[in-house]
Amino acid sequence: MDPKLGRMASALLALLLLLLGGMSSPSSPHAGLVEKVFRYMDLHQDEFVQRLKEWVAIESDSVQPVPRLRQELFRMMALAAEELRRLGASVDLEDLGSQQLPDGQTLPIPPVILAELGNEPGKPTVCFYGHLDVQPATQADGWLTDPYTLTEVDGKLYGRGATDNKGPVLAWINAMSAFRALEEDLPVNIKVIIEGMEEAGSVALEELVKREKDRFFSSVDYIVISDNLWLSQRRPALIYGTRGNSYFTVEVTCRDQDFHSGTFGGILHEPMADLVALLGSLTDSAGHILIPGIYDDVAPLTEEEKELYGAIDLDLEEYRNSSRVKKFLFNTKVQPPADGSLKGMTTLNHFSHCLI
């Protein structure tokens, strides 16, 4: 297989293995189907890459509140809906209304795609989630190539959204199309939910999910979220969870006017120093969170999980180098710090202070 399809092929294989072996279904395809699919991919790889190139070229940036970019988002969602219709899926484009921005501007929210392929009572139903919006990207950000032109470098394809998340969405669309083209029966019923505002906080998605709980999602047995990274560069990964986050805004003030530093310096509490002390009290140098009781409801690492982590194809040194950091908080892939804590990549604090 052409190396430029390596990652997409591996992602497709991971999804096929999920469909073939992860569900118990009397209609599960025979073991040789994966090989048949790879032969199909060899014949159609240029078509797959061309489709990804077309998707990457659409500047579906949901972060910047610009009317032109919202139009691109609508175009991206319409293109994906058409691809699903070609597979024979029933497709609904759910209108989410408009978004009111802080500056008073109102922009339309791109629709969410709800699609279904197959509805056989004897089969389990798998729901795939993905998103087709992207973060802003320019070559000034450090890109060596045009982010909206899919470019092959050393057997790898680079372009905004190629990994997050247009490539993975196309991977399972290609998986479904391979089954159809080979006239093989899908072992599961498939539902698809695709949004266009994930990078901006999934605006209005929660309300839609709640509204569809007893209709679209009522028959779903499994959900697959293809919006994450592999730890290894060589082997696909099935991600079953990620760390959450808590965020807050802190403002420390002394009074509502400035003081004269020559008169009041050294006799008042300095807001900047107080804020630094406050933030410094949240964790220790090893990343242990010092807030009382915060670990009380954290489940301990089980022996089964330790075995799973031990078998993961992960080279910590390679992972550290690719992350471009000098060192991690721990030096083993199996056992994190005793309390299970890890630090985030960046910290952003909002504050005001009076110089004295």
NORDA-V215505 format. One record per residue. N is the residue number from 1. PSI is psi as a letter, one per 20 degrees, with the letter a starting at -180 (* if undefined). OMEGA is omega as a letter, one per 30 degrees, with the letter a starting at -180 (999 if undefined). Layout:
n=N psi=PSI omega=OMEGA
n=N psi=PSI omega=OMEGA
This chain:
n=1 psi=q omega=l
n=2 psi=p omega=a
n=3 psi=h omega=a
n=4 psi=i omega=l
n=5 psi=j omega=a
n=6 psi=g omega=a
n=7 psi=g omega=l
n=8 psi=g omega=l
n=9 psi=g omega=l
n=10 psi=g omega=l
n=11 psi=g omega=l
n=12 psi=g omega=l
n=13 psi=g omega=l
n=14 psi=g omega=l
n=15 psi=h omega=l
n=16 psi=g omega=l
n=17 psi=h omega=l
n=18 psi=g omega=a
n=19 psi=h omega=a
n=20 psi=g omega=a
n=21 psi=i omega=a
n=22 psi=i omega=a
n=23 psi=q omega=l
n=24 psi=o omega=a
n=25 psi=p omega=l
n=26 psi=i omega=a
n=27 psi=j omega=a
n=28 psi=p omega=a
n=29 psi=r omega=a
n=30 psi=r omega=a
n=31 psi=h omega=a
n=32 psi=j omega=a
n=33 psi=h omega=a
n=34 psi=g omega=l
n=35 psi=h omega=l
n=36 psi=h omega=a
n=37 psi=g omega=l
n=38 psi=h omega=l
n=39 psi=h omega=l
n=40 psi=g omega=l
n=41 psi=h omega=l
n=42 psi=h omega=a
n=43 psi=h omega=a
n=44 psi=j omega=a
n=45 psi=h omega=l
n=46 psi=h omega=l
n=47 psi=g omega=l
n=48 psi=g omega=a
n=49 psi=h omega=l
n=50 psi=g omega=l
n=51 psi=g omega=l
n=52 psi=h omega=l
n=53 psi=g omega=l
n=54 psi=h omega=l
n=55 psi=g omega=l
n=56 psi=h omega=a
n=57 psi=i omega=l
n=58 psi=p omega=a
n=59 psi=m omega=a
n=60 psi=l omega=a
n=61 psi=o omega=a
n=62 psi=i omega=a
n=63 psi=g omega=a
n=64 psi=p omega=a
n=65 psi=m omega=a
n=66 psi=p omega=a
n=67 psi=g omega=a
n=68 psi=g omega=a
n=69 psi=h omega=l
n=70 psi=h omega=l
n=71 psi=h omega=l
n=72 psi=h omega=l
n=73 psi=g omega=l
n=74 psi=h omega=l
n=75 psi=h omega=l
n=76 psi=g omega=a
n=77 psi=h omega=l
n=78 psi=h omega=l
n=79 psi=g omega=l
n=80 psi=h omega=l
n=81 psi=h omega=l
n=82 psi=h omega=l
n=83 psi=g omega=a
n=84 psi=h omega=l
n=85 psi=h omega=l
n=86 psi=h omega=l
n=87 psi=i omega=a
n=88 psi=j omega=a
n=89 psi=q omega=l
n=90 psi=p omega=a
n=91 psi=p omega=l
n=92 psi=p omega=l
n=93 psi=o omega=a
n=94 psi=o omega=l
n=95 psi=p omega=a
n=96 psi=j omega=l
n=97 psi=b omega=a
n=98 psi=r omega=a
n=99 psi=p omega=l
n=100 psi=o omega=a
n=101 psi=q omega=a
n=102 psi=h omega=a
n=103 psi=j omega=l
n=104 psi=i omega=l
n=105 psi=q omega=l
n=106 psi=p omega=l
n=107 psi=q omega=l
n=108 psi=q omega=l
n=109 psi=p omega=l
n=110 psi=q omega=a
n=111 psi=q omega=l
n=112 psi=p omega=l
n=113 psi=p omega=l
n=114 psi=o omega=a
n=115 psi=q omega=l
n=116 psi=p omega=l
n=117 psi=o omega=a
n=118 psi=q omega=l
n=119 psi=l omega=a
n=120 psi=p omega=a
n=121 psi=h omega=a
n=122 psi=i omega=a
n=123 psi=q omega=l
n=124 psi=q omega=a
n=125 psi=p omega=l
n=126 psi=p omega=l
n=127 psi=p omega=l
n=128 psi=p omega=l
n=129 psi=p omega=l
n=130 psi=r omega=l
n=131 psi=q omega=a
n=132 psi=j omega=l
n=133 psi=r omega=a
n=134 psi=r omega=l
n=135 psi=q omega=l
n=136 psi=q omega=l
n=137 psi=p omega=l
n=138 psi=r omega=l
n=139 psi=h omega=l
n=140 psi=h omega=l
n=141 psi=i omega=a
n=142 psi=j omega=l
n=143 psi=p omega=l
n=144 psi=i omega=l
n=145 psi=r omega=l
n=146 psi=o omega=a
n=147 psi=h omega=a
n=148 psi=j omega=l
n=149 psi=o omega=a
n=150 psi=p omega=a
n=151 psi=p omega=l
n=152 psi=p omega=l
n=153 psi=o omega=l
n=154 psi=l omega=l
n=155 psi=j omega=l
n=156 psi=q omega=a
n=157 psi=p omega=a
n=158 psi=p omega=l
n=159 psi=q omega=a
n=160 psi=p omega=a
n=161 psi=i omega=a
n=162 psi=h omega=l
n=163 psi=g omega=a
n=164 psi=n omega=g
n=165 psi=j omega=a
n=166 psi=g omega=l
n=167 psi=g omega=l
n=168 psi=h omega=l
n=169 psi=g omega=l
n=170 psi=h omega=a
n=171 psi=g omega=a
n=172 psi=h omega=l
n=173 psi=g omega=l
n=174 psi=h omega=l
n=175 psi=g omega=l
n=176 psi=h omega=a
n=177 psi=h omega=l
n=178 psi=g omega=l
n=179 psi=g omega=a
n=180 psi=g omega=a
n=181 psi=h omega=l
n=182 psi=j omega=a
n=183 psi=k omega=l
n=184 psi=q omega=a
n=185 psi=p omega=l
n=186 psi=p omega=a
n=187 psi=i omega=a
n=188 psi=r omega=l
n=189 psi=q omega=a
n=190 psi=p omega=l
n=191 psi=q omega=a
n=192 psi=p omega=l
n=193 psi=p omega=a
n=194 psi=p omega=l
n=195 psi=r omega=a
n=196 psi=j omega=a
n=197 psi=k omega=a
n=198 psi=g omega=a
n=199 psi=i omega=l
n=200 psi=j omega=l
n=201 psi=j omega=l
n=202 psi=l omega=a
n=203 psi=p omega=l
n=204 psi=j omega=a
n=205 psi=g omega=a
n=206 psi=g omega=l
n=207 psi=h omega=l
n=208 psi=g omega=a
n=209 psi=g omega=l
n=210 psi=h omega=a
n=211 psi=h omega=a
n=212 psi=j omega=a
n=213 psi=g omega=a
n=214 psi=j omega=l
n=215 psi=e omega=a
n=216 psi=g omega=a
n=217 psi=i omega=a
n=218 psi=h omega=a
n=219 psi=j omega=a
n=220 psi=p omega=l
n=221 psi=h omega=a
n=222 psi=q omega=l
n=223 psi=p omega=l
n=224 psi=p omega=l
n=225 psi=o omega=a
n=226 psi=m omega=a
n=227 psi=m omega=l
n=228 psi=a omega=a
n=229 psi=q omega=l
n=230 psi=q omega=l
n=231 psi=h omega=l
n=232 psi=q omega=l
n=233 psi=i omega=a
n=234 psi=h omega=a
n=235 psi=p omega=l
n=236 psi=q omega=l
n=237 psi=q omega=l
n=238 psi=o omega=a
n=239 psi=p omega=a
n=240 psi=j omega=l
n=241 psi=q omega=l
n=242 psi=r omega=l
n=243 psi=q omega=l
n=244 psi=a omega=l
n=245 psi=q omega=l
n=246 psi=p omega=a
n=247 psi=q omega=a
n=248 psi=r omega=l
n=249 psi=p omega=a
n=250 psi=p omega=l
n=251 psi=p omega=a
n=252 psi=p omega=l
n=253 psi=q omega=l
n=254 psi=g omega=l
n=255 psi=r omega=a
n=256 psi=j omega=l
n=257 psi=q omega=l
n=258 psi=q omega=l
n=259 psi=q omega=l
n=260 psi=p omega=a
n=261 psi=h omega=a
n=262 psi=h omega=a
n=263 psi=g omega=a
n=264 psi=i omega=a
n=265 psi=p omega=l
n=266 psi=i omega=a
n=267 psi=i omega=l
n=268 psi=q omega=l
n=269 psi=p omega=l
n=270 psi=p omega=a
n=271 psi=h omega=l
n=272 psi=g omega=l
n=273 psi=h omega=l
n=274 psi=g omega=a
n=275 psi=g omega=l
n=276 psi=g omega=l
n=277 psi=g omega=l
n=278 psi=g omega=a
n=279 psi=h omega=l
n=280 psi=i omega=l
n=281 psi=i omega=a
n=282 psi=h omega=a
n=283 psi=r omega=l
n=284 psi=a omega=a
n=285 psi=i omega=l
n=286 psi=j omega=l
n=287 psi=j omega=l
n=288 psi=p omega=a
n=289 psi=p omega=a
n=290 psi=j omega=l
n=291 psi=p omega=a
n=292 psi=p omega=l
n=293 psi=i omega=a
n=294 psi=h omega=a
n=295 psi=j omega=a
n=296 psi=h omega=a
n=297 psi=j omega=l
n=298 psi=p omega=a
n=299 psi=p omega=l
n=300 psi=q omega=l
n=301 psi=p omega=a
n=302 psi=r omega=l
n=303 psi=h omega=l
n=304 psi=g omega=l
n=305 psi=g omega=l
n=306 psi=g omega=l
n=307 psi=g omega=l
n=308 psi=g omega=a
n=309 psi=h omega=l
n=310 psi=h omega=a
n=311 psi=i omega=a
n=312 psi=p omega=l
n=313 psi=n omega=a
n=314 psi=p omega=l
n=315 psi=o omega=a
n=316 psi=h omega=a
n=317 psi=g omega=l
n=318 psi=g omega=a
n=319 psi=g omega=l
n=320 psi=g omega=l
n=321 psi=g omega=a
n=322 psi=h omega=l
n=323 psi=i omega=l
n=324 psi=l omega=l
n=325 psi=q omega=a
n=326 psi=h omega=l
n=327 psi=q omega=l
n=328 psi=r omega=l
n=329 psi=i omega=a
n=330 psi=r omega=a
n=331 psi=k omega=l
n=332 psi=q omega=a
n=333 psi=i omega=a
n=334 psi=g omega=a
n=335 psi=o omega=l
n=336 psi=a omega=l
n=337 psi=q omega=a
n=338 psi=h omega=a
n=339 psi=i omega=l
n=340 psi=j omega=a
n=341 psi=q omega=l
n=342 psi=q omega=l
n=343 psi=q omega=l
n=344 psi=r omega=a
n=345 psi=h omega=a
n=346 psi=q omega=l
n=347 psi=p omega=l
n=348 psi=p omega=l
n=349 psi=p omega=l
n=350 psi=p omega=a
n=351 psi=r omega=l
n=352 psi=q omega=a
n=353 psi=r omega=l
n=354 psi=p omega=l
n=355 psi=p omega=l
n=356 psi=* omega=999
